Amino acid sequence: MSQYDYLVVGAGLTGAIFAHEATKAGKRCLVIDRRDHVAGNIYTEEREGINVHVYGAHIFHTSMRNVWDYVNRFAEFNHYVNSPLAYYDGQVYNMPFNMNTFSKMWGVVTPAEAKAKIAEQIAAEGITEPRNLEEQALSLVGRDIFEKLVRGYTEKQWGRSCVELPASIIKRLPCRFTYDNNYFNDPYQGIPMGGYTKMIERMLEGIEVRLGVEYRDLATEQPDIAARTVYCGPIDGFYDYELGTLEYRSLRFEHEVRDEENFQGVAVVNYNEREVPFTRIIEHKHFEFGSQPATVITREYPADWQPGDEPYYPINDKRNSELYERYRERAQSEGSVVFAGRLGGYKYYDMDKATAAAFELVKTELGVEL
């Protein structure tokens, strides 16, 4: 007889939600993670009294009331509103593209003036059938916005020139003709006070968690440890990359403690010049309105990904999509294993979408509606 009803591989958001609900339903769960901490990529660590988002900025935002109510069971969220800036050639511009952006860029005041300026620049390009990302962006917002706020950041993020990237990557570039710097339109938004790690720890209270454990090692040593497995790791890795390796873009983080109270005045600044090697600087204290005497900043560098590196952004091009579909078809034959999360599903998730997907998993596996 198996020792556990469920082995949950991955102590991130998806794994923690499922383990919490399965335990509530009377199931015996073991959660493992290859890292030495829980919370996956939303892990926060206290430094200088500041909750540092170790694997990049994570702002919880959603339009789904049931998702918002659920995460608020495990943490009290503050009223943080994401209003990032974009730096280009000594100037800063508000993001997303809005009337503050257009006023700074062109000196326009009214929405009609901004719309006319964008339309004029789009017409000047004369692009009717975009052949690549550059032409797609120019056909949507014109030359000024593309050069200052799109090109450099995009090329750094993908590691390729915009003319080498497919037009399909940018389906739209939303322009807001209001003086509103709120990056998200969702009605619910905030940061858990005390950090995401504490939120995940509360979900996992009373559940056995083993850290620094590789799934393959445990499965070899105790193949019958659990009746079912919820696997939140890379689906191709589960099969030892037998059909091929799914590709990702990765990230490298450079954390720095600075002996000053306020480095940049806002949590997120994007650096859009191609010559600047990092894509953005995060100043973590601003997520929780901190007033500590020191500050912690993180420079975020996009990186090519190789097997063994941390996978962040799936490259959902034709080759990878077809390969994932082959793995997905194979996974359907696994009677005792279910693949979940962004790596199991080879899909980028915002946190609220990951939460909603975990709800669906709970419903399918446990018959519990959240």
N, C-alpha and C positions, 0 to 999 in steps of 0.2 A: 504494500500500500504506500502511496506517495505521502511524503511528510507534509506537503503543502498542497492546497487547492490551486494556488497560482504562484508562479515565479514571475515577478515583474522585473524586467531588465531595463534599467534606466530610472533614476530617481529625480527626473525633471518634472515639469508640470503635468504632462500626460500620465506618467507612471504614478505620481503621487495622488492624483485625483482618482485613478482607477483603484489603487491599493486602498485608499481611504473608503471608497464606496463598497468595495468587495469585503473589506473587514466589517463594515457596518452590516453587510448582508450575511454575516456569519461565516465568511470564507477565511481560510488560513492563508496568509500571504507572506512571502519573502520578497523583499525588494533588494536588488543588487545594483551597483554602479561601479564602473571601472575607475572613476575619479575618486578622490579622497574626501568628497563633500557631496551633499545633496543639492538639489535645485537646478542641476544642469546648467544651461547657458544663462538662466536668469539669476544665477548665484550672486549674492552680494556679500561683501566682506568689509568689516569695520576697520578703517584706517584713519587715524587722527580724529576719531569720533564721527567720521563720515561713512555712510554706507556706499561703498564703491561698487559699481556695476562692473564686475571683473571681465565679463565677456561682452561688453558693449552695452549701450544704453537700452533700457527696456521701459517703455511707458505703456501702462495698461489703458486701453481705450476700447470701447465697445458700444454698439447700439442695442445689444441683446440684454434685456433687463435680467433674465434668469442667470446669465453668465455673471453679470455685475453683482447680483445678490449673492451668488455662490461664493465668489472669491472674498467678498466682504464678511463671510462667516469666519475667515481665518486671518484677516488682517483689517486694520482700520486704514482706509486710504485717505490721503490728503487731497487737496484741490489743485494739484499741479496741472498747468496747462502748457503743452509743448508749443513753444514759439521760437524755433531755431532761427539763426542768422546764417547767411552765406557770405563768405569773404572772397573778394576778387579785386586784385590790383589796388589794394589800400582802402577799399570801400566795403561797407557791409550792407547787405540787402535782406529784407524780411522774406521769410519763407512761410508758407507756400507763396507762389506768385500772387500778389494782391495789390490793392491800390497804394499801399505804402511802398511796395517794390517799384511800381511803375512811376510813382511820384519822384522817388529817389533817382531812378534811371533816366527819366525824360523830362521831369519838371511838370508833368501833367497833374491836374487836380480832380477832374471829373471822370466817372466811368466812361462817358462818351468819348472823351479825349484819349483815354487809354485804349479803348477798343479800336478807335480809328488808327492809332499808331501801330498797333499789332497788325491790323488788316493791311495797312500800307506796306509793312515789312514782309508779310506773307506774300502779297501780290508781287513785290519786287523780286522774290525768289523764282516765281513762275513754275513751281513744282506741282504737277498734277498726279503723278504716279511715283511715290517715293520708292527708291530702290534700296535704301539702307537707313540706319537709325538717324544719321545726320540729316538726310533729306526729309525724313518723317518729322523730326523735331522742327526743322525750318518751316515746313508746311503747316505746323500747328501754332508756333509762337513767333516766328521770324528770327532775324539774325542777332539782335542785341541780347535777347534772353538766352538764346542758344549758346552764344559765345561766352557769356558771363556766368550763366547759372546752370548750364546743362553739359556742355562738351567736356570740360576738364574732369568734373566729378564722375561722369559716366565712364570716360576712358580709364580713369584710375580704378573704378569699381570692377570693370570687366577685364582690364588688362589688354584692351584692344582699341584701335582707332574707331571712331563712330562710323566711318565709312565701311568698316569691316564687320560691323554688327548689323543684324537683321532689323528691318523697320518694325517688325512685330513686337520687339521689346518695349517700345513706347507706343501704346495704343492711344494714349491721350496725355496731354500735359495741362492739367486744370489751371485755369486763371480765374481768380476771384476778383470781382470788381466791387469789393467792399474793403474798408480799412479794418480788416480782421486778421490778426497774426496767429490765430489758433490753427495749428497744423492739421488737426483732426476735426471732422464734422460730428463725431460721435457725441451723444449727450452725456456719456459716463466716461470719466477720465481721471487718472490719478496715479500716485505711487504709494505702495504700502509703507506706512510709517514703521520704521525699524528694519526695512529691507525685505526683499523677496525670500531670502533664505529662511527667515523666521516664519513666513507664511507657509512655505513648503514643510518646514519642521512640524508645524501644527497639523498639517494634513497627515503627516506620517506618525503622529503620536500613537504609541502603543503597538506599532507595527515593527517587526524585525527588519532591520536594514543592515546590510553588509556592504562596506565601502572598499574600494581598491580591489574589486573582484571582477575578473574577466569571465564573461558568460561561457566562452568555449572551455575554459578550465573547469568551471563548476559542472557544466554539462558532461564533460568527460569523466570527472570523478564521481558524480552522482546523477547518472542519466535519468533516474526515476524520482528526482527530488520533488517534482510537482506534477499534478495531473495536467495542468495547462500552463502555457507560457505566454505572457504579453511582452512582446519583443519590441523595444523602442530604439534599437540600434539600427545601423545601416542594413537594409534588406540584402544588398549584394554581399556584404560582409558575412551575413548569416550563412550564405551559401559558398563561402570562401572564394567569391568572385569568379565562380565557374563559368558564367555566361559573359563575363566582362565587368569592367569597373565603371560605376556611375561617377560622373564628374561633378565637382563643386567649385565654387570660389571660396577661398578661406580668408581669414583675417589675422592680423598680428596686432597686439596691444602693447603700448608702451606707457606704463603708469609712472607718474611723477608726483611726489609730495613737494609743494612749494610753500615757502615761509612767507606767505602773504594771505590776506583775508579774502581777496576777490581777484581772480585772474582775468576773466573775460566777461563777467556780468550776466551771463546766461548759461544754461546747462549745455547747449549744443551749438557749435559753430562749424558749418561746413566750409572746407577750403577747396575752392573750385578751380584754382589754377593748376594746370597739368604739371607744372614744374615743382609744386609742393607735393612731397611724396605721400603724405597722409591725407585722408579724406575728411576727417573732422577731429575736433578736440571736444571732449566731454569734461565739464567741470561738475563733479558729482554732487557737491553740497547744495547746488541750486535745485536739485530734484526734491529736496526736503527743506528748502528755505533756511539752510544752515547759517550760523553766525560764528563758526569756529575760527580761531585765530589763524590757522593754516588752511590750505586747500589741497585737493588732490585732482589732478587732471589726467586724462588718458588720450593719447594720440592713437588713432585707429588707421592701420595700414592694410589696404587690400593685398591679398597674396595669391599666387598660383597655388593650387592644391595638389598634393600628392598623397597616395594612400599612406595613412599613418598621421597625417595632419588633421586638424579639427575641421570637419565639414560644416560650412555655414549656409551658403546659398546654392541650391541645386541649379545646374545649368540645363534648363528644360528645353533644349533644342531637339531636333528630329532624332538624332542618334541616341541621345540619352532617354528620351521619351519612349522610343521603341524598345530600348534595352530594359527600362523599368517595367514596361508592360509584360515582357517575357518573364521577369522575376515575379511580377504580381500573379501571373497565370500559374507559375510554379508554386507560389505560396498558397494558392487556393487548395492545393492538395495536402497541405500540412494540417492534419486533423487536430493536433494538440497545440499548435502555435498560431497566435494572431499577431500581425504586424501593426504597429501603431506609431503615432507621432510623426514629426517631420522627416526623420530618417527612415522610419519604417515605410512611410508613404512617399518618400522622395518628393517632398512638397514643402515650400516655404509657408509657414503659418505665423500670422500675428498671434499674440497670446490669447486673445479672445476666441479666435478661430480654433486654436489648439484646444482650448477649454471646451468649446462646443463639440469638437470631434471626440474628445474624451467622454463627453456626455453620451454620444452615440455608441461608443464602445461599451460603456456601462449598461446602456439599454439592451444592446445586442447580447452581451455576455451574461448579464445578471438579471435582465428583465426589469430594471429599475429606471423610472423616468425622473430626470432631474430638471 
